Amino acid sequence: MSERDVLITGLGLVTCFGEGPEAHWSAITSGEAEPRLDSTRFAPYTIHPLPEIDWGRQIPKRGDQRQMETWQRLGTYAAGMALDDAGLKGDEEACARMDMIVSAAGGERDVEVDGAILEAARTREDRGVLVNEKLTTELRPTLFLAQLSNLLAGNISIVHKVTGSSHTFMGEEGSSIAAIQTAAARIRSGQSSHVLVGASFQTEHPDMLLGYDLGGFLEREGWRPLWSRDQGKGGGVVTGSAGVFLVLESRARAEARGQKAYAAIRNVVSGYADRPLGGLTAEITRMLADLELPSGPLLAISGASGAHEATTAERDALSAGGDIAVRGIAALFGHVKEAQFPLAVALAALCIANRSAVPPVETGVETLFDGVPERVLATTIGYHRAEGMALLEPA
Amino acid sequence: MKMTDHKGRPQVAVTGLGIVTSLGKGKSDNWAALTSGKSGIHSITRFPLDHLSTTIAGTVDFLEASDKGAGALTFQLADLAAAEAIEQAGLDGRIDAPLFLASPPVEIDWNARFALHAAGVEGEGCNRLLDAARRAENHDLFPASQFGTIAEQLARKYGVRGLPITLSTACASGATAIQLATEAIRRGECERALAIGADGSATAEALIRFSLLSALSTQNERPEKASKPFSKDRDGFVLAEGGAALVLESLDSALSRGAEILGIIRGCGERADDFHRTRSKPDGSPAIAAVSAAIEDAGMRPDEIGYVNAHGTSTPENDKMEHMSLSAVFGERIRHIPVSSNKSMIGHTLSAAGAVEAVFSILTMREGVIPPTINYDNPDPAIELDVVPNVARQASVSSVLSNSFGFGGQNTCLVMAREPV
């Protein structure tokens, strides 16, 4: 034990299953969790949609809400929940010294304006002029700000007053693997005492699906069990929307204020396999070795996306890596891109805190885990690049 | 020589520098132009100018990727700067260390969208793009849709170790890349790191978006005169492109392999602003806190700073706020510290700016020449600064404060020194 151990003292969670740690824990442990799906809105794609959200609960000013599109609202909302959960919401002194690392891509473009330009381009040769003409007259200034990657962090500063530092990492799952790894390293080195870290992903927008299917990654014939998607015709990924934020805090700071922690992050490792060269399984195996896993049965909350190559490599490496009971959470929540690793870590923390394992999501493929999980592994192997894992233990 | 700083952390040396801006490719061309007061701002030729209120920019038009879209150009700017920096550091083309890349959030561009739309068969508007994606026989457009692509290209080419980090703190991004690299070395995670800021995103859409926020100069008639930081008639920044790279290294590692020490990253300071998405807090407190934090992190006092490489965007708001913040930290002395803005010549290179200006700051100390603030013909009487007006100045500079401020409440400041502690 060290004063600089990295504890998880707050969780903000919004997914298709609702909001908050309790709602998620009861949904995934009831043994009856069914994926919540929408197969019509973006057919032939299936998505895990957001629940109804009363934004005013975390973003009280309507003016602030109007300055954001759903992606930013979702992240700002989940960040507020995490601060609330950690008992730091409204603690201006604590928030002014709090560091923040957000993982983000671009925001939602204006579908109406883009669509109008694309349709008009069918009959016009002067496309450069067309773009200028439409964008200068139809683009809303606020929407530009709603699209800037670092403006999710900017909105969190404005709404929740987190101002110690503000960094935005970009690049799909890898961005949040690096974010959590960096946040933990800052706490371990004494550089930070508390860090807000997380992401949101709003899949209910054609551009967000395009970002996957230009690479042929999406399922196209409805939902199917995660671990057998390589037997279907599609690319294996069914996406979801989610906002997930964690408050990480040094043991010294959490104990000084008597704050309970869900779990401690024992270690975070990242990888960057050169996949075209075939090194993915070896890289995952190397990461497992670096984590120094305990002997005996281990519970793993897997962020596997369903993308064929990455999911197969992870399954192979984990089954060769010891007695590991894997839970593929994307089957329930969809693949939530930048929020995938924070979600896996959050659910692993809930297992530690509740001293209980999540039952198999896919019975027959995922093995039972008996007893109390003393350590829980959280994985995210990017659908296209970047790999990350964290090992959690009781605080 | 002491290997650690006042807080017992490894001192961080600069051992390689690379740069590309509208003034040219490489340090020597850039430095010659910058110190002779030359402007790289010109009328835009890359795309049609119909309906645009701003028609000037500091685009980089002389590269192979200049007309290949924002992603391709941003990569080439980063690539050229990295190659120059790694060569100067004597590392034989391979960095074997982590990468921190500041780059713009680059989306699929309009040319690709039009091509996709034309290839689609069913659906309207954006949904037709998805139809085209499903029918596509290859995945050629996929890399452009991923935010980790540019870093991966650089990582594979230069032997980057581990998972590269791509970051955005808007107009402070380049400084943040240097900050994160410095902090990783200080934490002992690596002996060396590559920090890059690159931005080739001066597209029509970027210009329109910034115009909608009234952020850009519309003084199109004489492009080279439009960027006029600290002048009374300044009316906005000039959008520009560029790339800069720094090889950073623990002093210990640099000396033990016999590398030349080009400068030292002494301190990093930052503070987020919670006031507004595009405007800074009226009392300037976040910027003041960031400047103070950087000087404190460097283990220095304000009176030890010899030159300020200003953010100096030439917007009415920035220059006023920056002057106020500097006055608060330096007091009366600010009127006697040289404060100049590279942006008067190269425009605002956005995600690259903090890195570009850090490279120029190191060169300022090494060469003993302070680049001027050009177009200073009509001083703003409310801003009493020694802006090094119009002509470069010979001066021995041993430490520099470089400011970077960005939309979204981003304030990041770096303190650099000529010599180790």
Interface residues (C-beta under 8 A of the other chain):
Chain A: F42 P44 Y45 Q67 M100 A104 A105 G106 R109 V111 D114 G115 A116 I117 L118 E119 A121 R122 D126 R127 G128 V129 V131 N132 E133 L135 T136 T137 L139 R140 P141 F144 L145 Q147 L148 S149 N150 L151 A153 G154 N155 S157 I158 K161 V162 T163 G164 S165 S166 H167 T168 F169 M170 G171 E172 G174 S175 I177 A178 Q181 T182 A185 R186 S189 Q191 P206 D207 L209 L210 G211 D213 L214 G215 G216 R220 S270 G271 Y272 D274 H384 R385 A386 E387 G388
Chain B: F47 P48 L49 D50 H51 L52 S103 P105 E107 I108 W110 R113 F114 H117 A118 E124 G125 C126 N127 R128 L129 L130 A133 R134 A136 H139 L141 F142 S145 Q146 F147 G148 A151 E152 A155 R156 G162 L163 P164 I165 T166 L167 S168 T169 A170 T176 L180 E183 R187 G188 E189 A204 E205 I208 R209 S211 L212 L213 E270 R271 A272 D273 D274 F275 H276 R277 T278 P286 G406 F407 G408 G409 Q410
